């Protein structure tokens, strides 16, 4: 067999050695074809891709290995548009695919089977959907980033479990819906997980405790109505956790013990967390940033004495004292009682302050005499947890009712020591164990529990006066009777809810308009005529103090009514048929721009051009409706020549429409940073100065000249609109906040645009008028340099305009090169620019008190823009005139095209110029 078997084996090796180069050549050819297909699907591919020759010689974004296979494609921030070809998946040797920050659109093609891929970056494009087999077979993937994609709603597939090498997964603002994907708990290599600004709901899965390598977890600002909720106990088991952002959700319960973690940033503000801030959190030495505001924390105010850089703990909580220190002993006892129930949210809302028995602010469900609690009634409060032995410290307690809840565990023996207790009702819970023996004077009601089922049970209620025995058959029958009654009531309630729901649905269908909804998919860029998306709310009360109506049914005839008559007869409320005609039934050809909550159309109201913002109420939800009414509320109150005017609004069925004056000059952003796309010519320095002064005057009015103080919170070039004469008006008032006149500041949810957020606002949520001043300073820097505030295409140390601007100002020669090269500056203009640069530097000071007010900005800019210069005076004429008498001067003026009216009884002259 030796010699006979040797020949075939030799031939097999020879054939294989000949086939290997042929296979490699085939793979290389397949790669070339895939790159060719990709170049054709892009509307503006890299120029080097259009030529012939070896694809590996095309240095523009392509890297290859030694065998000529494509191993990397890096087209990040290349201004690309178009789609991705389906043959992309044939690049089986590809290890890195980076396409972030372009405007690529359409569906993401299948990448299934690309087992070599380690890095996939799709962020900041306009992709609309993902294939069903997305993530299938990507077994080598370590980094996946897909932030800011306007995808159709989708769920994270179970296929991600095969990506068990994944270390970084970032999918913020990517339309992920449903419950928190428990499958992520299987990715034990994860170090970074970002799922902010999605539509996730429900609680955190227990499996997250197994992510031992997780260092950064960001789940903040879920946009679903329900948001993420439930306790956060599982996160305390992630010992490597350094950055935790779960703000702006609906998490409940107390803060668990994080003492074994490496936390550096802990942001849980704007949730429903309760209880006492644990000492274990204050003892974490690595902690640098803590945000706790706008929850319902109780007990002593925490005192963080470590190396904190920022802390935000004051607003919206119920600490017993304004400063750190021990609470009243009664407060301490009652909070220990609440801790047994897990600090329920209902109690946290009312059990605040340092005096539970204060007559005017007495804590709910308590009865007091002489500052002693004598009765607690917590029946039917949906409580869970256990009965705390701390009840025994309320020595004057006479009645305790905990019936009809979901309590478990045992009745503490300590309750038998209460000397004044006369009534204890713990019926209809899930208590187990033996019932303690109380004094004969105590009436104990304990039916509807599970004492006998757990092997305990002393066989009696332990009291007289009709106390029910847990083992009494009659008690069992009562329990069954109660259960049957509860089930019957529940069925009746469900039936009523269904009937009411069907009725409301019928009414809603009856009122919905016949025309189809407008698609509201937003492009990646922000060069639209008007920004649509608004995040904050300012209430829904109009200028007169009454609620703005949410329904309008008007039958005004469009043909017989001009726009002036419409506004006169209807106020600001416009009928839907007027706006339908003005926009040609919301024709696609009338679209000016798109945004997160709808579309802006150009309209014609009887010859007057307007901009009609049509909000998609389905995408807005309840919060969006509040924001819609907030913008109306603000714009009804403010009128200024440098603020975009609201002409009217309409609420009809599901339609939410705002009508603005039309601004034909586009946005300041389009004139500064988007010249290639917009086609505008660069602004001169004089035009920029005029625009800067217009904006300053508009914001100055909001801050102090209106009847109330308003803070814009989202000032940026895309929210500054220009008319045909390039005069500026500030727009987009969806984020405007009304501040108290006393301090002109408040704590609020952080909203706005990164780069323009003042440091104190971004980190603590404290907003003052100086927040707008900071953003204004950033805009001045953009107008001086012609650069965007954040530009990832530049080296890392130059991406932030504010930082590099302030640094370059230290060297005048370097700063001159930093100025927008399109500006043609003479010596006078250069000196003016340096003055504005100095103002921008002060406006962007880190500390709010170091920034000027907007009135100072107006005064400083107006001295540069509105400089008065004397004209040449004819000395001879002046001398001649000065020698004349008054009557002679008047006669000379009359001959020089002036007329004089001498009708005033106080001997004053009304002089009016005759214009020809």
ABEGO torsion letter per residue (X at the ends): XAAAAAAAAAAAAAAAAAAAAAAAAAAAAAAAAAAAAAAAABABBBAAAABBEBAAABABGBBBBAAGBBABBBABGAGBBEBBBAAAAABAABABBBABGBABBEBBBBABGBAABABBBABGBABABBBAABGBGBAABABBBABGBBBBBBBBBAAAAABAABABBBBBGAGBBEBBBAAAAABAABABBBABGBABBEBBBAAAAABAABABBBABGBABAAEBBEBAAAAAABAABABBBABGBABBEBBBBAAABABABBBABGBABBEBBBAAAAABAABABBBABGBABBEBBBBBABABABBBAABGBABABABBEBBBAAAAAAAAAAAAAGGBAAAAAABBEABAABAAABBBGBBBBGGBBABBBABGAGBBEBBBAAAAABAABABBBABGBABBEBBBAAAAABAABABBBABGBABBEBBBBBBAABBBBABGBAAAAAGBEAGBAGBBGGBBBAABAAAAAAAAAAAAAAAAAAAAAAAAAAAAAAAAAAAAAAABBABBBBBABBBABAABABBABBABBAEABBAAGBBBBABBBBABBAAABBAAAAAAAAEABBBAAAAAAAAGGGBAAABABBBAAEBBBBBBBGGBBBBBBBBBAAAAEAAAAAAAAAAAAAAAABBBAABBBBABBBBBEABBBBBBBBBAAEBAAAAAAAAAAAGBBBBBAAAAAAAAAAAAAAAAAAAAABABBBBAGABBAAABBBBAAGBBBBBGAAABBBBBAAAGBBBBBBBEBBGABBAAAAAAGBBBAAAAAAAAAAAAAAAAAGBBABBAABBAAAABAAAAAAAAAABAAAAAAABBAABBBBAAAAAAAAAAAAAAAAAABABAAABBBAAAAAAAAAAAAABBBBBBBBAAAAAAAAABBAAAAAAAAAAAGBBBBAABAAGBBBBBBBBX
